[in-house]
Amino acid sequence: MGNRRINLYTFCRKMTKLLPFHTVFYVISQGLGALIPAAQTLAIAMFINNVSASNADQPYDAKVIFSLLLILACVFFQNVMPVITRVVNVSKRNRLTLHMNHILLEKQMNLSYRYIEDNHTCNLIYRVRDNCVNYFDEGYTNVINSLALFVKLASLMLIIFKASMISGLVILVIVYPLLFLAMKTGRANYVLEQDAETTKRKYQYLFSVLTGKEAANERNLFGFSKNITERYNELFDVAFEKEAKIINKRYANMKSGSIVTLIVSICIMAIMLPRLFRNEISAGLYIGLAGAVLDLIQSMSWQLAGMMQNYAKLNQFFGDYNRYMELDEQVGAEEDAQIMSAPEEPSLEFRNVSFRYPGTDRYILKNCSFTLAGGCSYAVVGENGAGKTTIAKLVMGLYGDYKGDILINGRNVKEYSYGELKGLVAAVFQDFARYELTVEENIGIGKIVQYSRAGSEKNEIENICDGLNMTDWIHSFPGGFDTMLGKLEEGGVDLSGGQWQKIAIARLLYSKAPINILDEPTAAMDAVAESKVYELFQKLNIGKFNILITHRMGAARIADEILVLQNGAVVEQGKHDWLMKIENGVYRKMYESQRQWYE
């Protein structure tokens, strides 16, 4: 649908452009279907009148046969067309899904990072992403069906008006309040449905906890399945009650309208009885009109009301879709990493940087200043919440709404294109991704444009893995570097936590970025094992600008220089030995509290 705001007019125009064949089919089929009730009404009236007028010598004249064939043709169309329509619907749904997934994925990939960590925006993203195809598919069908229903109602109303002006006026009078009530119900139901969707996502998450392999060990170890199952059942019941409320509300609205219109239809038929007795209308026309009025009432009380409810919900969804498409995008998000030559003395500088996450009042960083220079390794330490990971996110350009200045190689971060930043900085976070691809693809995916399965690139991957002591266990797999990881495909191999961590670090090394950030990717390891991995990393990355973010002092000790964060600012900076000499120093206290881990 593109990034422009969407309303009913633009929606119909773009859907017609996207689905030209389907639109022509629906217009023709629904148009003919809309005329069928009127044609059937007239055919029945013609048949009854012609049979009544026929004599014993010629009971089946041409008029009787023609009217009978017309009735049969109407019945045939009503039974065959739904089958053809279902086939066309599948084609329409597939094309629409493909188109909308492309738009939504492109938008998702370009979204500013701050939205990913914002709960309110995440709910909006989930609503649009999970429901877009359904709403657009049903909305498109609803629009065409509405046009067809209008033709149907108009043709029936012409017949009724011709037979009884008063009856037609009575029907028109009752339509408006029914439509108003349907619109109001549709808007209210949309809000209820979104509330139910939020609850549904919660119990679906609990279902994944109860059935997914990620929590399988802890399910058995801690035996929490019963407790989680109870919570799952509670949320499921809540969602069920909300959905039942929506259905009941919709049904009550339609049923009340149906009762009113049924009473009105009986009154209309009673009004036309005197005209039948006065021979102002034929018996065939009266019987045909009786069926037409009942069909009309049914259409108004159920179909028309339902369509108006769906239109109201679609209009509400347009609001969500427009808000989603108007979310800020990261300029250059899809740019490939641009490999930049690092200066002889690369540097990173924070000048009075203050930052708080969107929607919060607490500053994670407050007037934070420091300078890192040269091809050295640095460690950033501090308690949880001190701002260690935030520094990494700001350096990578994931957030831009901070105060102060951040400079890489003497140039403001905001002056770099996003592609240049991707080429300058690479990171591995604690929650690194685990791709169910081959070993080689897992490592090469970080530089997918340059990656090739043969030659120097493949040799480089093997050299990196050899330096991280990974080669032995990779070659123990059936396919070596071509072995699929995870359980997505048959024969896939699952790795231990430590092995996945080394895969992630190898991916970082393969990126060739001059500034490398390791944000506690080895936190699941014990302190000694973590230090050994960092030492291997240091040896493989000599001369690079390495930043190790950790809360373990043993790992920090191997760095050339250590930065100590407290309350959002650097309070100490220097080598391990120098920091240990500071009486009552923050680093010294932290190291002493962990000394037993290393000695």
Beta strands, then each sheet from edge to edge (+ up, - down):
strand 1: 347-355
strand 2: 365-373
strand 3: 377-381
strand 4: 403-408
strand 5: 411-412
strand 6: 425-429
strand 7: 515-519
strand 8: 545-549
strand 9: 561-566
strand 10: 569-574
sheet 1: 2+ 1- 4+ 5-
sheet 2: 6+ 7+ 8+ 3+ 9+ 10-
end
